[in-house]
Amino acid sequence: MTIFQIVKKTYTTMNSLELYGVYLVSFPFVETDSRKVRPVIVISKPYGKYGLVTVIPITSQVVTDETELQLTDLKTTGLIVQSSTQIHRISTVSDEMIIRLLGCLGEKDVACLKSMLKLKLQL
């Protein structure tokens, strides 16, 4: 483990993640050894000994699927362009992959996201 990973792990553990916070995450790609930084919405607190966090990716592509959320309040999210969720790509990442907080979803978007998660996951 590098010193960066130790400091990052300590920071993430000490400073709990905001539920429905918009964060930048370094995603690995299966096909290559490269990573890309992408925005996500955190929908769980870190759990397990590896600090796993459940996230929903965000895209700047216009999504017309009725089960994807068009984010309405860009000021609070910290995003600079109109964006949508990708609930169908929900995933789990290590809290060590989280780079920084951009902002948080507004109340209206949180309520809509919860409804869409129930619909998409058939809860």
N, C-alpha and C positions, 0 to 999 in steps of 0.2 A: 504494500500500500504506500503510495507516495505521500509526501507532506501535504500536497494539495488535497488529496482525498481525505486525509485525517482532519484537516481544518474544515473542509466542506462538510464532512460527516458531523463534526462537532457543532458547526453552525446550524445545520438542518435539524439536528436532534434538540439543541438548546432552544432554537427559535421555531416553534411549531408552525407547520404550514397552515395557511388560511384555506378553509373549505370554500370551494367555488372561487378560489384565487386563480388568476391567469399567470402562468409561469412560463419561462423559457426552459426547455429541456433538450439535452443533447441525446438524440436518438441514434442508436447504431443501426446499420443496414446489414442484413443477412448476406447479401451478395458480395459485399466488399468489407474492408476494414475501416471504412470511413464512417463519419457521423455527420448529422445535420442538426442544426438548432431549430426547433419548432415550438410554437406556442401551444399550451395545453390548459385545460381547466382541471384542477385537482378536486376530486370528489371523495377522497378518503384521507384520513390521517395515516401517517406511516405505521405499518404493522409488521410483526415478525422480526426476527433477528437481523434481517437484511434491510429493514426500513422500506418495505414495498409500499407504493402509493398507486392508487387507481386514478387514471387520467383519461380525459377525452381530448383528442387532438382538435385543433382549430385550423381552418383553412381560409385563405383569402378568395378562394374560388366561390362563385355564386352557386349555392346548392338549392335545388328546387324541390327536393324530397321533403314531404310534409312532416317527416319525423326528424328532421335536422333543424336546429335553431339558428335563425339569423340573429346575431347579436345586435342589440339596439342601442346600447349606451357605450360608445367607444371611449368616452372620457374616463369612465371608471375602470374600463378593462386595460387601458394603457396601450391598446392596439391602434395602429395608425391608418388602417384601411378597413372597409366593411368586411366582416368575417362571419363564418358559419361554423357550427360544430360538426364533428364527424363521429356521431354517437356509434355508428356501425364499426368504428375502429377503436372502441374503448380498449384500454390496455393497462398493464401494470408495469411500473418502472421503479428502479431503485431510487431512493431519495438522493443518492449521490449524483444522479444524472440531472438533478434540478439545478439550474444556473442562477436564476433570480426571479423575483416577483415583478410582474408588470403592473398589475392592478387586480380588481375583483369584479365579478359580475354584479350588476345592479339587481335590486329585489325582483323586478319584473322578469328579468332573464333567468334568475335562479328558480322562480316559480315555474316558468315555462320549461326549463331544462328538467326539473324534477318530473313534470308531467310527461315529457317526451321520453325520459328514461323508463318510466313505468310502461309506456306504450311499446317502445322498441324492445325492451327486455321481457315484456309480457308479465309484469309483476302484479 
